[in-house]
Amino acid sequence: MKLLLINPNTNPRTTETMRSVAQNAAPSGVTILAKTAPFGVPLITGPDALRESATAVLASLGSGLEPGLSGIVISAFGDPALFEARRLTALPVTGIAEAGMAEAAAGGRPFAVVTTTPDLVDSIAHSAEIYGHKSSFLGTELTEGDVTALTSDPVRLPQALLAACQRAVTTRGAEAIVIGGGPLAVAALGIAGELPVPVIEPVSAAVRLALLRARREVA
């Protein structure tokens, strides 16, 4: 079985990092392929970039797909072009925010999102609502510091995410946390065991949901 991970930003290093995280989350016999957005920005930090990334995702789909795919993962937390992509292909298409929120909110569990991008807070709240989690969503807790500088610092990033997660638990009452961003996946995995609540890394969550959908398609 093969899944295609589409990175909606233009950074090929980020693509490979997320592909590796996804491959590690996949069971034996599943191969994760990856595509990088053909245009756009190297880091999606605001609504304009998110809209441009949606166009890039559709361009990636339009440029042709590897034969034998069982599903597609859109690996940016805004899930750009998720619904449009589903109209373009018969393959099941999964977004990382969609999957991460579904795991966090399982059983009606109250959850928060922790991320680095203040300009996407409204988009995250909208996603929680359209995916049916409005009653469980406690809001978004932000890291401190400049987004670009923080995401490029492998030491400071997990520290800042951990501090924000701790605030989400103590001040918001979160019983689960979704780390809001594909490029944050490695840092998310690194801090998961340091908190008293589940920390959902959304790229891996998307692989799990994509495989579930793919198996339903062939059942």
C-alpha positions as CSV (number, residue, x, y, z in Angstrom):
1,M,0.0,0.0,0.0
2,K,1.2,3.5,-0.8
3,L,0.2,6.9,0.5
4,L,1.2,10.3,-1.0
5,L,2.0,13.1,1.5
6,I,1.7,16.5,-0.1
7,N,3.7,19.3,1.6
8,P,1.8,22.5,0.9
9,N,4.9,24.7,1.5
10,T,7.9,24.9,-0.7
11,N,10.6,23.7,1.6
12,P,11.9,20.3,0.4
13,R,13.7,19.6,3.7
14,T,10.3,20.0,5.5
15,T,8.8,17.6,3.0
16,E,11.4,14.9,3.7
17,T,11.1,15.4,7.5
18,M,7.4,15.0,7.4
19,R,7.7,12.0,5.0
20,S,10.1,10.3,7.4
21,V,7.7,10.9,10.4
22,A,4.8,9.5,8.3
23,Q,6.9,6.5,7.3
24,N,7.8,5.8,10.9
25,A,4.1,5.9,11.8
26,A,3.1,3.5,9.1
27,P,3.0,-0.2,9.6
28,S,5.2,-2.6,7.6
29,G,4.2,-2.9,4.0
30,V,3.1,0.8,3.7
31,T,5.2,3.2,1.7
32,I,5.0,6.9,2.1
33,L,5.7,9.0,-1.0
34,A,5.9,12.8,-0.9
35,K,5.5,15.9,-3.1
36,T,6.5,19.5,-2.3
37,A,4.3,22.4,-3.3
38,P,5.5,23.8,-6.7
39,F,5.0,27.4,-5.6
40,G,4.0,29.4,-2.5
41,V,6.0,30.0,0.7
42,P,8.5,28.0,2.7
43,L,6.5,28.4,5.9
44,I,2.7,28.9,6.1
45,T,2.2,31.6,8.8
46,G,-0.9,33.5,7.8
47,P,-4.2,33.4,5.9
48,D,-2.8,34.6,2.6
49,A,-0.1,32.0,2.5
50,L,-2.7,29.3,3.5
51,R,-4.8,30.3,0.5
52,E,-1.9,30.2,-1.8
53,S,-0.9,26.8,-0.5
54,A,-4.4,25.5,-1.3
55,T,-3.8,26.5,-5.0
56,A,-0.4,24.8,-4.8
57,V,-1.9,21.5,-3.5
58,L,-4.4,21.4,-6.4
59,A,-1.5,22.1,-8.8
60,S,0.4,19.1,-7.2
61,L,-2.6,16.9,-7.8
62,G,-3.1,18.2,-11.3
63,S,0.5,17.4,-12.3
64,G,-0.1,13.6,-12.1
65,L,-0.1,11.0,-9.4
66,E,1.9,7.9,-8.8
67,P,0.1,4.7,-9.9
68,G,-1.2,2.5,-7.2
69,L,-1.8,5.1,-4.5
70,S,-4.3,4.2,-1.8
71,G,-4.7,7.7,-0.3
72,I,-3.4,11.2,0.0
73,V,-2.4,13.2,3.1
74,I,-2.3,17.0,3.0
75,S,0.4,17.9,5.5
76,A,-0.2,21.4,6.6
77,F,-2.4,22.2,9.6
78,G,-4.8,24.4,7.7
79,D,-5.7,21.4,5.6
80,P,-5.5,23.6,2.5
81,A,-7.7,22.5,-0.4
82,L,-8.9,19.4,1.5
83,F,-12.4,19.5,0.2
84,E,-11.5,20.6,-3.3
85,A,-9.0,17.8,-3.5
86,R,-11.7,15.3,-2.7
87,R,-13.7,16.5,-5.7
88,L,-10.7,16.0,-7.9
89,T,-9.7,12.4,-7.1
90,A,-11.5,9.2,-6.1
91,L,-8.7,8.5,-3.6
92,P,-9.4,9.2,0.1
93,V,-7.8,12.5,1.1
94,T,-6.9,13.2,4.7
95,G,-5.8,16.5,6.4
96,I,-3.5,16.6,9.3
97,A,-5.7,19.0,11.3
98,E,-8.7,16.9,10.6
99,A,-6.9,13.7,11.8
100,G,-5.2,15.3,14.8
101,M,-8.4,16.9,16.1
102,A,-10.4,13.7,15.6
103,E,-7.9,11.8,17.8
104,A,-7.8,14.5,20.4
105,A,-11.5,14.9,20.6
106,A,-12.3,11.2,20.8
107,G,-15.2,10.5,23.2
108,G,-15.8,14.2,23.6
109,R,-12.5,14.8,25.3
110,P,-11.7,18.6,25.7
111,F,-8.6,19.5,23.8
112,A,-6.5,22.4,22.8
113,V,-4.2,23.1,19.9
114,V,-0.6,24.3,20.5
115,T,1.1,26.1,17.7
116,T,3.6,28.8,16.7
117,T,1.4,30.9,14.3
118,P,-0.8,33.6,15.8
119,D,-2.2,34.7,12.5
120,L,-3.8,31.2,12.0
121,V,-5.7,31.1,15.3
122,D,-9.0,32.0,13.6
123,S,-8.4,29.4,10.9
124,I,-7.8,26.7,13.5
125,A,-11.0,27.6,15.4
126,H,-12.9,27.4,12.1
127,S,-11.4,23.9,11.4
128,A,-12.5,22.7,14.8
129,E,-16.0,23.8,14.1
130,I,-16.3,22.4,10.6
131,Y,-14.9,19.0,11.8
132,G,-17.6,18.9,14.5
133,H,-15.4,19.6,17.5
134,K,-16.7,23.0,18.6
135,S,-18.0,21.8,22.0
136,S,-14.7,20.0,22.7
137,F,-12.2,22.7,21.5
138,L,-10.7,24.8,24.2
139,G,-8.8,27.2,21.9
140,T,-5.2,27.6,20.7
141,E,-2.2,28.2,23.0
142,L,0.7,29.9,21.3
143,T,4.4,29.6,21.7
144,E,6.4,32.7,22.6
145,G,8.9,34.2,20.1
146,D,9.2,34.9,16.4
147,V,7.6,32.1,14.3
148,T,10.4,31.8,11.7
149,A,13.2,32.0,14.1
150,L,11.6,29.5,16.5
151,T,10.8,26.8,13.8
152,S,14.3,26.9,12.6
153,D,15.8,26.3,16.0
154,P,15.7,22.6,17.0
155,V,16.6,23.4,20.6
156,R,14.2,26.3,21.3
157,L,11.3,24.9,19.4
158,P,10.5,21.8,21.6
159,Q,11.1,24.0,24.7
160,A,8.6,26.6,23.5
161,L,6.1,24.0,22.5
162,L,6.4,22.2,25.9
163,A,5.8,25.5,27.8
164,A,2.7,26.2,25.7
165,C,1.4,22.7,26.2
166,Q,1.8,23.1,30.0
167,R,-0.2,26.3,29.9
168,A,-2.9,24.6,27.8
169,V,-3.2,22.0,30.5
170,T,-3.1,24.2,33.6
171,T,-5.0,27.3,32.3
172,R,-7.4,25.8,29.7
173,G,-8.0,22.4,31.3
174,A,-7.0,20.5,28.2
175,E,-7.1,16.7,28.5
176,A,-5.4,16.3,25.1
177,I,-3.3,18.5,22.9
178,V,-2.8,18.6,19.2
179,I,0.5,20.2,18.0
180,G,-0.6,22.4,15.2
181,G,1.8,22.1,12.3
182,G,3.4,19.5,10.1
183,P,6.8,21.2,10.4
184,L,6.5,20.8,14.2
185,A,6.1,17.0,14.0
186,V,9.6,16.1,15.2
187,A,9.5,18.5,18.1
188,A,6.0,17.2,19.0
189,L,7.2,13.6,19.2
190,G,10.1,14.7,21.3
191,I,7.9,16.3,24.0
192,A,5.0,13.9,24.0
193,G,6.2,11.9,27.0
194,E,6.7,15.0,29.2
195,L,3.1,15.9,29.7
196,P,0.3,14.4,31.8
197,V,-2.1,14.3,28.8
198,P,-1.9,12.8,25.3
199,V,0.0,14.9,22.8
200,I,-1.2,14.3,19.3
201,E,1.4,14.7,16.5
202,P,-0.9,15.3,13.5
203,V,1.2,13.9,10.6
204,S,1.2,10.5,12.3
205,A,-2.5,10.9,13.1
206,A,-3.2,11.5,9.4
207,V,-1.4,8.4,8.4
208,R,-3.5,6.3,10.8
209,L,-6.7,7.9,9.5
210,A,-5.6,7.7,5.8
211,L,-4.9,4.0,6.2
212,L,-8.2,3.3,7.9
213,R,-10.0,5.1,5.0
214,A,-8.0,3.2,2.4
215,R,-8.8,-0.2,4.0
216,R,-12.5,0.7,4.0
217,E,-12.3,1.5,0.3
218,V,-11.0,-2.0,-0.5
219,A,-13.1,-3.9,2.0
